[in-house]
Amino acid sequence: MPDIFDEVSEDLRADQARSVLSRYGKLIVAAMVLTLIAVGIGEWWNQTKSADHDKVAMQFLTAQKAATSKLPPKDVTQQLADIADTGPAGYQVLARLQLAAAEWDGGQHEKAIAEWDSVSQDSKAPQLLRDLATLNSVQHQVDSGNAQALKERLAPLISGGSRWRPLAEQVTALLDLRLGRTSEAKAIMKSLADDTQAPQGIRQMAQDILITLGDDGAGPHG
C-alpha cells in the first residue's frame, strides 16, 4: 500500500511543476521570439544586401509585427505563407517559423508543431534556425508531450554548443519538474543563474524559478 506521505509529496511536486510551467512557459516563448527577430533578421539582412532581399525583409517584419499584435489581421498567415513559398531561402525559413507561431496562436496546435518539426528536420535550413525550430516545438509541448522524449530532442542543443543552449537548458529543467526530478531541475537553474555566458534575462528567470521552487539559489549571480 503506498505511503500517504509519498502520495502527498508527489502531488506537491506536480502542483509545483504546474505552477512553474504556467508562470514561466510564456516568458520563455517570448524570449525565443525576441531572439529570433534579433538574430535571424540581423544575420540575413547582413548576408543579403540586395534591394530585393531588403524588400522581402520589410515584408517579413511587417507580417511578423502583425502576427504578434493583439488583433492579427485575417490574412497574416497568408502573408507569411507567401514569403515561406517564394522568398529568398533564409527568409523562407524565418517565415515558416513565424507561420508556425501564428498557427499555434490561432489554435492550430498540431499544424504548428508539424511546421516546427519540418523546419528542424530540413537539412537545407541553417542549423541556427533548425535548432530554434526544435526548441519551439519542444517548448510548446512541455506540459503535454512525452517529457523524456522531449528532453532527448534538446540534448544536442545543450551538448553541441548551440546558441540556444541556455533556453534549451531552461526547458529541460521544466521537463525534469514534470518527471518529478526536482533536484535535477534546481541544479540546472542554479547553473544557469551563475552562467555568465547566458543572457541576463535567462539568468534572472532561472533565479526567479528557483525562488518559486523554494530555493533562493544562494551564490554569486552578478
HELIX and SHEET records of a PDB file:
HELIX    1   1 ILE A    4  THR A   35  1                                  32    
HELIX    2   2 LEU A   36  ILE A   41  3                                   6    
HELIX    3   3 GLY A   42  GLN A   47  1                                   6    
HELIX    4   4 ALA A   51  ALA A   67  1                                  17    
HELIX    5   5 VAL A   76  THR A   86  1                                  11    
HELIX    6   6 ALA A   89  ASP A  105  1                                  17    
HELIX    7   7 HIS A  109  SER A  120  1                                  12    
HELIX    8   8 GLN A  127  GLN A  139  1                                  13    
HELIX    9   9 ALA A  147  SER A  159  1                                  13    
HELIX   10  10 ARG A  165  ARG A  178  1                                  14    
HELIX   11  11 THR A  182  ALA A  193  1                                  12    
HELIX   12  12 GLN A  200  THR A  212  1                                  13    
END                                                                             
